[in-house]
Amino acid sequence: MTEENRDNGTDTAANKAWSKNWLVTVLLLMLRQWSSYGYELMEKMSTFGLTTMNPGTFYRTLRQMEKDGIVSSNWDTSEGGPARRVYSITDAGEAYLHYRAQSLDQYQRMMDAFFRLYTGQPSSREKKDQV
């Protein structure tokens, strides 16, 4: 852990748990759009704020997701070069992604309410009462 991470608290257990849950959710979202191999998925993670990714952690997460039944994989030997494992979302993965989207929607509403109170902005209900 770097001195900077220790000072600002970014390397906490809660932060690591959040990052792992976010990684699984983002991977499922990407696999919902297209099946892909691990390296391509890892490259696209920066779109979601996950820029520094340990490849070992990344591939262990994909393998665990496969064991959990939320993704499946097949070996692609169609292109020149070595065979590559191509990942796809399963029906169970679709269901889990839906659950996570609902959870994130609820979390976003709680955060919105927090920041409305924090900044002193009236809620939409209070705005209606003022009219």
Summary of the structure (lengths in Angstrom):
residues: 131
radius of gyration: 19.3
end to end distance: 53.2
largest distance: 67.2
contacts: 307
relative contact order: 0.11
helix: 66%
strand: 11%
